[in-house]
Amino acid sequence: MPNAYKAVLRGNHLEWLEDPPTNLNSGRPVIIAVSIVEESASPTQRATGGQEMLDALEKLAASNALPGITDPQAWQREARKDRTLPGRDD
């Protein structure tokens, strides 16, 4: 597995957010793979998102959207049971 280092790309220049890789000091070219990571929300938006999620879940609970589930704890235990993996016995 390749090593991963955090950096910010500005134009054609990388600014390391952590200690840079030590093997780049040789001056020879190094092939890299770049993944662009964007935050979808600012910290303020993420903080209010929790309240929005709570409101949505409370509305869902009040609407009795899943009337067939009479015992939520039993339903959850059943839903989380491990399945038998292919090629393996219990």
Secondary structure, 3 states (H helix, E strand, C coil): CCCCCCEEEECCEEEECCCCCHHHCCCCCCCCCCCCCCCCCCHHHHHHHHHHHHHHHHHHHHCCCCCCCCCHHHHHHHHCCCCCCCCCCC
